[in-house]
Amino acid sequence: MWAVVTTGNGGYDKLDYREVPIPVPGPGEVLLQVLGAGVNNTEINTRLGWYSSSVACGTEQLSATGQDSGIEDGGWNEKTPFPLIQGTDCCGKVIARGEEVTAPDIGKRVLVRACMRSNGFDSLDNIWMASDFDGAFAQYVKVPASEVFAVECDWSDIELATIPCAYGTAENMVHRAQVTTADRVLVTGASGGVGSAVVQLVKRRGAEVVAVAGRAKMDSVRQLGPDRVIPRGSDPCAELGESSIDVVIDNVAGEGFGQLLKVLARGGRYASSGAIAGPLVSMDMRDFYLKDLRLIGCTAWDEPVFPSLIRYIERGEIKPLVAKSFELKDIAAAQQEFMKKTHFGKFVLVPPRP
């Protein structure tokens, strides 16, 4: 099969499009034909080695300056198992089942839950497709049958491929922050894949949404239905008032982190699963403890998250946002365009059909 093999930490030259053996599903596994694979920050972060604690800058800065990084601990102080087929998002079709697998049926169109709680949902231990084992930047991928979810809808393969990583991450934060109709929620990075998903998922819960986006994308974000959009780089306290927000859902971090705590009301919740503007932040501990805030880290997806997303899709309660699709062989061009951050919606790679 044709696949993109990431050979190590570094630049686009580490993306090797080549033929490799088709994986064989073992007991408890299924083999999927990949119909579409979304492009995410996490694949770029993994290739660059951004998860290393030695990195202090944001993804864009590392991409611009760290192409020959030489980072050895790019999997957050552990080595990523290169060579690796990346691709966290997978819309696929079941074409073979290993021993002891009875569902889903051969031919079913499915989505893969990329974040897998390897020791059960009572443990936060998790592994990720495309970070810990081969993923969907290929014609075929094998995955545990327990992580495959059939979906019945009229969406295209490319539209479904936009969902798993961004919407799973977003729904996990919304779920962990216990967002209700009574909440006023501030969403940073609202034009990005995760942020735009958060806006939709918070609105479907009936909460008030204030979205933060760059001025060039504010009109696009408004189409998602937030109650208000404020420009990136503005002072949220000046725009909204101090202690005026119940929940902040933030994957940006960077220099603006401290102001996000000030805008939170007493007993407010801050949830994050990323830090695209920079992982090292400054905070006033008095904002944290005097306001009885809760800071919620969100990596391992909770059990209800992915089944809920499947229901939302089938009921038409969320919508896909496709910016552009590329042939799988053009992954470097896709990631280069992705890093320009001028698009709205997801990029999707389409492998050649067998």
C-alpha positions as CSV (number, residue, x, y, z in Angstrom):
1,M,0.0,0.0,0.0
2,W,1.0,3.6,-0.3
3,A,1.7,5.5,2.9
4,V,3.4,8.6,4.3
5,V,6.1,7.4,6.7
6,T,7.5,10.0,9.0
7,T,11.1,9.0,9.5
8,G,12.0,11.3,12.5
9,N,11.8,14.7,14.1
10,G,12.4,17.5,11.7
11,G,11.1,19.2,8.6
12,Y,9.0,18.2,5.6
13,D,11.9,16.1,4.3
14,K,10.9,13.6,7.0
15,L,7.7,12.8,5.2
16,D,8.4,9.9,2.9
17,Y,5.6,8.8,0.6
18,R,6.4,5.2,-0.3
19,E,5.0,1.7,-0.6
20,V,4.9,-0.5,2.6
21,P,3.2,-3.8,3.5
22,I,-0.5,-3.8,4.1
23,P,-1.1,-4.4,7.9
24,V,-2.7,-7.7,8.9
25,P,-5.4,-7.5,11.6
26,G,-4.7,-9.6,14.7
27,P,-7.2,-10.9,17.3
28,G,-9.6,-8.1,18.3
29,E,-8.5,-5.8,15.4
30,V,-10.1,-4.7,12.1
31,L,-8.5,-3.6,8.9
32,L,-9.8,-0.4,7.4
33,Q,-9.5,1.1,3.9
34,V,-8.8,4.8,4.7
35,L,-11.3,7.0,2.8
36,G,-10.1,10.3,4.3
37,A,-7.6,11.5,6.9
38,G,-7.7,15.0,8.4
39,V,-4.7,17.2,9.0
40,N,-4.1,18.4,12.6
41,N,-1.7,20.3,14.6
42,T,-0.8,17.2,16.5
43,E,0.8,15.5,13.5
44,I,3.0,18.6,12.9
45,N,3.8,18.9,16.6
46,T,4.9,15.2,16.7
47,R,7.0,15.6,13.6
48,L,8.7,18.7,14.9
49,G,9.2,17.3,18.4
50,W,7.1,20.1,20.0
51,Y,5.9,17.9,22.8
52,S,9.5,17.9,24.3
53,S,9.8,19.8,27.5
54,S,12.9,21.4,26.0
55,V,10.7,23.4,23.6
56,A,9.5,26.7,24.8
57,C,7.9,28.3,21.7
58,G,4.7,27.8,19.8
59,T,4.2,25.4,16.9
60,E,4.5,28.2,14.3
61,Q,7.8,29.4,15.7
62,L,9.2,25.8,15.9
63,S,8.0,25.1,12.3
64,A,9.8,28.2,11.1
65,T,13.1,27.7,13.0
66,G,13.3,24.1,14.1
67,Q,13.2,22.1,10.9
68,D,16.5,20.3,11.8
69,S,15.6,20.2,15.5
70,G,17.5,17.1,16.5
71,I,15.1,16.7,19.4
72,E,15.3,13.3,21.0
73,D,12.3,13.4,23.4
74,G,9.7,14.8,21.1
75,G,6.9,12.6,22.6
76,W,6.9,14.5,25.9
77,N,10.2,13.2,27.3
78,E,9.7,9.9,25.4
79,K,10.9,9.0,22.0
80,T,8.2,8.8,19.3
81,P,8.4,5.4,17.6
82,F,9.8,6.5,14.3
83,P,9.5,5.4,11.5
84,L,5.8,6.0,12.0
85,I,2.8,6.4,9.8
86,Q,1.0,9.4,11.2
87,G,-2.7,10.4,10.7
88,T,-4.9,10.9,13.7
89,D,-8.2,11.3,11.9
90,C,-9.6,8.4,10.0
91,C,-12.8,7.9,8.1
92,G,-12.6,4.3,6.8
93,K,-14.4,1.3,5.5
94,V,-14.1,-2.1,7.3
95,I,-12.6,-4.6,4.9
96,A,-11.3,-7.4,7.2
97,R,-11.7,-8.5,10.8
98,G,-9.3,-10.4,13.0
99,E,-10.2,-13.3,15.2
100,E,-12.9,-12.8,17.8
101,V,-14.3,-9.7,16.0
102,T,-17.9,-9.9,15.0
103,A,-18.7,-6.2,14.5
104,P,-18.8,-3.8,12.7
105,D,-19.9,-5.5,9.5
106,I,-17.6,-5.7,6.5
107,G,-18.2,-2.7,4.3
108,K,-19.4,-0.4,7.1
109,R,-18.2,3.2,7.0
110,V,-16.7,4.1,10.3
111,L,-14.8,6.6,12.4
112,V,-11.9,5.7,14.6
113,R,-11.6,6.9,18.2
114,A,-8.0,8.1,18.0
115,C,-7.4,8.5,21.8
116,M,-7.6,5.0,23.4
117,R,-7.8,4.4,27.1
118,S,-5.5,1.3,27.1
119,N,-6.2,0.3,30.7
120,G,-9.9,1.0,30.7
121,F,-11.8,4.2,31.6
122,D,-11.0,4.0,35.3
123,S,-7.4,4.8,34.3
124,L,-6.2,8.0,32.6
125,D,-3.5,6.0,30.7
126,N,-4.0,6.4,27.0
127,I,-2.4,5.8,23.7
128,W,-3.0,7.7,20.4
129,M,-3.3,6.4,16.9
130,A,-0.5,8.0,14.8
131,S,1.6,8.9,17.8
132,D,2.0,5.6,19.5
133,F,1.2,3.3,16.6
134,D,0.7,3.6,12.8
135,G,-2.2,5.8,11.7
136,A,-4.3,6.9,8.8
137,F,-1.9,8.6,6.3
138,A,-2.0,5.4,4.3
139,Q,-4.4,3.3,2.1
140,Y,-5.1,0.9,5.0
141,V,-4.8,1.0,8.8
142,K,-5.4,-1.6,11.4
143,V,-7.0,-0.6,14.7
144,P,-8.6,-2.3,17.7
145,A,-12.3,-3.1,16.9
146,S,-13.4,-1.5,20.2
147,E,-12.2,1.9,18.8
148,V,-14.2,1.7,15.6
149,F,-17.7,3.3,15.4
150,A,-20.1,2.9,12.6
151,V,-21.8,6.1,11.5
152,E,-25.0,6.4,9.4
153,C,-25.3,9.8,7.7
154,D,-25.2,11.5,4.3
155,W,-21.9,13.2,4.9
156,S,-19.1,12.6,2.4
157,D,-16.0,10.7,3.4
158,I,-14.0,13.9,3.4
159,E,-16.6,15.6,5.7
160,L,-16.4,12.7,8.2
161,A,-12.7,12.8,8.2
162,T,-12.7,16.2,9.8
163,I,-14.3,14.9,13.0
164,P,-12.3,12.6,15.2
165,C,-9.3,14.5,16.6
166,A,-10.7,18.1,16.6
167,Y,-14.3,17.3,17.7
168,G,-13.2,14.5,20.1
169,T,-10.8,16.9,21.8
170,A,-13.4,19.7,21.8
171,E,-16.2,17.5,23.2
172,N,-13.8,16.1,25.9
173,M,-13.1,19.7,27.1
174,V,-16.8,20.7,27.1
175,H,-17.6,17.4,28.9
176,R,-14.9,17.8,31.5
177,A,-15.8,21.5,32.1
178,Q,-19.4,20.4,32.7
179,V,-20.8,23.2,30.5
180,T,-24.5,23.8,31.0
181,T,-27.1,26.2,29.7
182,A,-26.4,28.5,32.6
183,D,-22.8,29.1,31.5
184,R,-21.1,31.9,29.6
185,V,-18.2,30.3,27.8
186,L,-15.1,32.0,26.2
187,V,-13.5,30.0,23.4
188,T,-10.1,31.1,22.2
189,G,-8.7,30.1,18.8
190,A,-12.3,29.8,17.6
191,S,-11.3,29.7,13.9
192,G,-9.1,26.6,14.3
193,G,-10.2,23.0,14.0
194,V,-10.7,22.5,17.7
195,G,-12.0,26.0,18.5
196,S,-14.6,25.9,15.8
197,A,-15.7,22.5,17.1
198,V,-15.9,23.9,20.6
199,V,-18.2,26.7,19.5
200,Q,-20.6,24.3,17.9
201,L,-20.5,21.8,20.8
202,V,-21.1,24.5,23.5
203,K,-24.0,26.0,21.5
204,R,-25.7,22.6,21.2
205,R,-25.7,22.5,25.0
206,G,-27.5,25.9,25.1
207,A,-24.7,27.9,26.7
208,E,-23.7,31.5,25.7
209,V,-20.5,31.6,23.6
210,V,-18.0,34.3,23.3
211,A,-15.5,33.4,20.5
212,V,-12.0,34.8,20.0
213,A,-10.7,34.9,16.5
214,G,-8.3,36.9,14.2
215,R,-10.0,39.8,12.5
216,A,-9.7,38.2,9.0
217,K,-11.8,35.2,10.2
218,M,-14.3,36.8,12.5
219,D,-17.1,36.7,9.9
220,S,-16.4,33.0,9.2
221,V,-16.6,32.3,13.0
222,R,-19.9,34.2,13.2
223,Q,-21.5,31.7,10.8
224,L,-21.1,29.1,13.6
225,G,-23.6,30.9,15.8
226,P,-21.6,32.3,18.8
227,D,-23.3,35.1,20.7
228,R,-20.3,37.4,20.3
229,V,-17.0,37.4,18.6
230,I,-14.0,39.5,19.8
231,P,-10.7,40.0,18.0
232,R,-7.6,38.0,18.9
233,G,-5.1,40.2,20.7
234,S,-7.7,42.3,22.5
235,D,-7.9,42.5,26.3
236,P,-10.7,40.1,27.3
237,C,-11.3,42.0,30.6
238,A,-11.7,45.3,28.7
239,E,-14.0,43.6,26.1
240,L,-16.1,41.6,28.5
241,G,-15.5,42.7,32.1
242,E,-13.4,41.1,34.8
243,S,-15.0,38.0,36.4
244,S,-17.6,37.8,33.6
245,I,-17.0,34.3,32.2
246,D,-17.9,31.0,33.8
247,V,-15.8,28.7,31.5
248,V,-12.7,29.3,29.4
249,I,-11.9,26.7,26.8
250,D,-8.4,27.5,25.6
251,N,-6.0,25.7,23.2
252,V,-3.9,28.9,22.6
253,A,-2.2,29.7,25.9
254,G,1.0,31.8,25.3
255,E,1.2,35.4,26.6
256,G,-2.6,35.8,26.9
257,F,-3.0,33.1,29.5
258,G,-3.0,35.3,32.6
259,Q,-5.8,37.5,31.3
260,L,-8.0,34.5,30.8
261,L,-7.9,33.7,34.6
262,K,-8.8,37.3,35.3
263,V,-11.9,37.2,33.1
264,L,-13.1,34.0,34.9
265,A,-15.8,34.5,37.6
266,R,-15.5,33.1,41.1
267,G,-15.6,29.3,40.9
268,G,-14.9,29.4,37.1
269,R,-13.4,26.5,35.1
270,Y,-10.5,26.7,32.7
271,A,-10.0,23.7,30.3
272,S,-7.2,23.2,27.9
273,S,-5.8,20.5,25.6
274,G,-3.1,22.5,23.8
275,A,-0.9,25.6,23.7
276,I,-0.4,26.5,20.0
277,A,0.8,30.1,20.9
278,G,3.4,28.7,23.5
279,P,3.5,26.2,26.3
280,L,5.2,28.3,28.9
281,V,2.8,30.8,30.6
282,S,2.7,33.2,33.5
283,M,-0.1,33.3,36.0
284,D,-1.0,35.2,39.2
285,M,-1.6,32.4,41.8
286,R,-4.0,34.8,43.6
287,D,-6.4,34.7,40.6
288,F,-6.3,31.0,40.9
289,Y,-6.9,30.4,44.6
290,L,-8.7,33.5,45.7
291,K,-11.3,32.9,43.0
292,D,-11.6,29.2,43.7
293,L,-10.9,28.4,40.0
294,R,-10.5,24.9,38.5
295,L,-7.9,24.3,35.9
296,I,-8.7,21.2,33.9
297,G,-6.2,19.4,31.7
298,C,-7.7,17.4,28.9
299,T,-5.8,14.7,27.0
300,A,-7.4,11.3,27.7
301,W,-10.9,11.3,26.2
302,D,-13.6,10.2,28.6
303,E,-15.9,7.3,27.8
304,P,-19.0,9.2,26.7
305,V,-17.2,11.6,24.3
306,F,-16.9,9.6,21.1
307,P,-20.3,7.8,21.2
308,S,-21.8,11.3,21.8
309,L,-20.2,12.7,18.7
310,I,-21.6,9.8,16.6
311,R,-25.1,10.7,17.8
312,Y,-24.6,14.4,17.1
313,I,-23.6,13.6,13.5
314,E,-26.5,11.3,13.0
315,R,-28.9,13.8,14.4
316,G,-27.5,16.7,12.4
317,E,-26.6,18.6,15.5
318,I,-23.1,19.6,14.3
319,K,-21.6,20.3,10.9
320,P,-18.3,19.5,9.2
321,L,-16.0,22.4,8.2
322,V,-13.9,21.4,5.1
323,A,-11.4,23.9,3.9
324,K,-9.7,21.8,1.2
325,S,-8.7,18.3,0.3
326,F,-5.4,17.0,-1.0
327,E,-4.1,13.8,-2.4
328,L,-2.1,11.9,0.2
329,K,1.1,12.2,-1.7
330,D,0.8,16.0,-1.4
331,I,1.0,15.9,2.4
332,A,4.0,18.4,2.6
333,A,2.1,21.0,0.5
334,A,-1.0,20.4,2.8
335,Q,1.0,20.9,6.0
336,Q,2.8,24.0,4.5
337,E,-0.5,25.6,3.6
338,F,-1.9,24.5,7.0
339,M,0.8,26.4,8.8
340,K,0.0,29.6,7.0
341,K,-3.2,29.7,9.1
342,T,-5.2,31.5,6.4
343,H,-7.8,28.7,6.0
344,F,-11.1,28.2,7.9
345,G,-12.1,24.5,8.4
346,K,-10.1,21.3,8.1
347,F,-7.7,20.0,5.5
348,V,-8.2,16.4,4.5
349,L,-5.8,14.0,2.8
350,V,-7.3,11.4,0.4
351,P,-5.3,8.2,-0.2
352,P,-5.3,6.6,-3.7
353,R,-8.1,4.1,-4.1
354,P,-6.9,0.5,-4.6
